[in-house]
Amino acid sequence: MSEEIKRKLSDLQDYIENADSELYYAKQELDELWNKLEDDSSTTIKDINNLKRELKRDGLYSDKLEEFLENYMKYCNK
């Protein structure tokens, strides 16, 4: 009986150690995905009108740029 208990305890310990390792890996993957999501959202244009206003203020806005931005927004919002 004690050999069976020792085997079951050993099996449970192995299971817990594997689960711990799997959870650690899952946490790393989750953290990496959150970081990618934050990076993606920080590099996207959130307010096209604000971008246009800032470009105009800095003297960088033109009819060609307006046409490009309009086409780009149509393409990105398909």
N, C-alpha and C positions, 0 to 999 in steps of 0.2 A: 504494500500500500504506500509506504513512504517513497519508493522509487517512482511510482505513478505521480505522486504529488510533486516530487522534485522535477519530473519531466514537464508537468503542467506549468509549474512555476517558471521553469526555463523558457517554455514556449511563450508564456505571457510576457516575460521580460523581453524576449526577442521581438515580440509583436509591438510592445510599447516603444522600444528603441527604434524600430522601423517607422512607426507612426510619427515619432518625434522628428526623425530625419525627413519624412515626407512633409510634415507641417512646416519645417524650416525652409525646405525648397519652395513650397507653395507661398510662404510669406515673402521670400525673395522675389519670386515671379510677380506677385501682387504689387509689391513696392515698385518693381521695374515698370510695370504697366501703368501705375498711377503717375510715375515720373514722366513717362512718354506722353500720357494724356495732358499733363500740365505743360510740358514742352510744346506740344502741338497747339494747345489753346493760347499759349503766350506768343506764338508766332503768326497767328491768324489775324485777319482784319475783322474787328468786331463791329465797327461802325464806319461804313464806306463814306457817309456824308462828313464825318469828322476827318477822315483821311483827305478828302477833297478840300475841305476848309483849310486844313494845315498846309497842304501843298500850295493852295492859292496864297495863303499868308506868306509862305516862303518864296513865292514867285516861281514855283516849279510846275504849276498846272498849265496845261495847254489843251487845245481841242483834240490833238492826236492822243494825248494821255487820257482825256475823258473817253474817247472812243475805245481805246484799249481797255480801260477799266470796265466800261459797260459790257464789252464782249467777254472779258475775263469773268465778270460776275455771272453772266448768262451761262458760260461754260461750267463754272464751279457749282452753280446751283441747279444742275440738271437733275 
